[in-house]
Amino acid sequence: MECSESTFKRIRKNMQDNLSAQIDYLPEHNGYLYTNQNYELPGLWFGTDELLALVSLEKLLSGLNVSVLNTHLMPFKTRIDKLLKNQSIKAENLHRMRILPINARINKPDQFQQISAAVVLRKCLDISYHARGSNEISQRTISPQRLLHYRDNWYLDAWCHLKSQLRTFAVDRIQRLQNSQTPCIDIADDILDAHFKSGYGIFSGEAKYKATLIFSANRARWVADEAWHPDQKFTWLSDGRYQLEVPYADERELIMDVMRHLPEVEVVSPASLKNLLVQHLEQSIKKHQ
């Protein structure tokens, strides 16, 4: 090698510590060789900033309430921790990055993995589904379209062969599933977007209504920085209040978001949404009297 002995020793130690490359002197070859003849140098090299970015990604993924992801990520995390240590960054300080899931529901790891595979491999599923709203259990064959992580929970957008419609299923409410022999139906992305994105929140369907909300000047400092809907419109009023217009197809999730901001918000229109809010408030007051 065209370098000094001290340089070689430094490189050797660096490769052993950072790249898990065991290099030993073999007298029969009168030189240094990899102890493991099948060893290959890693294809990716990361600097400190890149490693910290990967740590942030790993933290985000580990907070998605899917234990099967954590299992597969463990070797990746162990490797990153070792590389960070070699760059004098203490792995124990990484607890300062936190993900706090709120109201996350428990998923079955094996089922989640099977659903993920069905989405990617375009396979139909036979499922037993327990709907919260109706409290009924139904047997369905579905063609998975998209897996969605929304407000700390997982949902599956799919074509329901029973209803011949696009539907959204809460993954945690799928009680049983198995691969189906039914050919999977693929729905074009533009159709999926039109169906699932035009409504408000998790509730799909064509947006038929528009809610007009006015937030107090105090609450506007928060709401003005929030995205309630891709097609929302806003206006700053002369007195500092914030007017927000959002389309929706189903009012259930919208009414919950509005109630989070009471009494700092007023529902201006439509009348049906305003009346529904009043009903909820009257029922709540009656229960607390």
Protein Blocks (a to p, Z undefined) as FASTA:
>chain_A
ZZdfklmmmmmmmmmmmnopacdddfklopacdfblmbccdfbdcdfklmmmmmmmmmmm
mmnopaklmmmmmmmmmmmmmmmmmnopafklmmmpccddehiacddfklmmmmmmmmmn
opadddddddfklopacddddddfbdcdeehiacdddddfklopacdddfklmmbdcddf
bdcddddfklmmmmmmmmghjbgcjdfbdcdddddfklmmmmmmpcfbfkbccdddfkop
acdddddfbfklmmmmmmmmpckbccfbdfklmmmmmmmmmmmmmmmZZ
